Amino acid sequence: MKRFFIVGLFVVLLLGGSSGFAQGWCVRSLAEAREPGKIVVSNKPFTESYILAEIMAELLRRRTNLSVERRIIEGGTTSILHPALLAGEIDLYPEYTGTAWQEVLKHREIIQDPLKLYEAVKREYEERFGLVWLPLFGFNNTFTLAVRRASAERDGLRTFSDLARVSERYVFGAEPDFFERQDGYENLVRTYGFRFKATRQMAIALKYPAIVSREVDVINAFSTDGLLRKFDLVVLEDDRQFFPSYLCAPVIRKEVLDRYPEVGRVLGLLEGKISDAEMTEMNYLVDEERRDPKDVAREFLEREGLL
C-alpha cells in the first residue's frame, strides 16, 4: 500500500503546479515511507550523468553503512528530477550550475564568473527548496558548437564568430530541448548573427551520426562529450561567452544531510577530483569502448585512492 501512496502522491505533485518546477512546496518527506538508512541516487539520461551517479553510489556503499539504491526515472531531465527530489522520491543526483540557474531558478541574467554562479545557485537552492549543493566535482561541461575537421580547415573556423561569417552554407542540428532553452538556439543566433541554411531537430543520440554522414554540418555539444574525440570533431571557441558555465556537483535534500551527515562528508571527497579531460575520457570509455558505467566509475575511484 505504501508503494501506491508514494507513486500517487508524486503524480499529484507533478501535476499540481502551473509551471514545470514546483517551488516552495511544503511536502512531508516520502523518505519516511521507505526503509531507514536508505539513500536513493538518480541521474539524467546521458552517459556523463550515469557515470557520476555510479561514482557517488559506489563511494557511499564503500564508505558508509547506508543502503544505496540507484533509481532511473523515465525521462530523467531536470524538469522531472527536480520535482522528484523535492517530493523525496530520490535523494540526490548530479546537476549543473547553468541549468539550475536558468531552468530551475528562472534567472535571465547570466553570472559569468563560474564560482560566483555556483555560490548564487547554492544559496538560492537552500533558501527556496531546502536542497544543498555539495562541493563541485571539478569539471565544466558547458555547451559548445562542433564541426567536422574538414569544414574547420576549409573555412578557417576557430570561433563561433568565424562560423557566423559562413553560416549560410551550414545546416545546424540539435536536440529539441536546445531550441527551447534560454541559453539555446534563438538567443545564440541573436548573439552571433548566425544565418544557418537550415536547422534539424533530432534526438541527442543521433547528432553525431548526423554530422558524420553530412546530414548536418554543425551541432551543439557538451564540451566533455567523449564522442567529440571519437569522430575527430573541432570544438569552436565561444568568443563572446554566450554559454554560462556548467560546473557539476551533487544536489541533495537537506533533510537527508541532517539525518545522515556522513553522506556529505563522503561525497565531499570528490571535490575537485574530476577534470574536463578526465570526464571526457570516462565518457569516451562508455560511449566508444562500450564499457559499463559502473566499471568506469569504480576504476576512477580506485585510481583516486577513494576505495
Secondary structure, DSSP 8 states (H G I E B T S, - for coil): -HHHHHHHHHHHHHHHSSSSS--S-----GGGGS-TTEEEE---SSHHHHHHHHHHHHHHHHHSS-EEEE---SS-SHHHHHHHHHHTS-SEEEEEHHHIIIIIS---S---SHHHHHHHHHHHHHHHHSEEE----S-B--EEEEEEHHHHHHHT--BHHHHHHHGGG-EEEE-GGGGTSTTSHHHHHHHHT---SEEEE--GGGHHHHHHTTS-SEEEEETT-HHHHHTTEEE-B-TT--S---BEEEEEEHHHHHH-HHHHHHHGGGTT---HHHHHHHHHHHHTT---HHHHHHHHHHHTT--
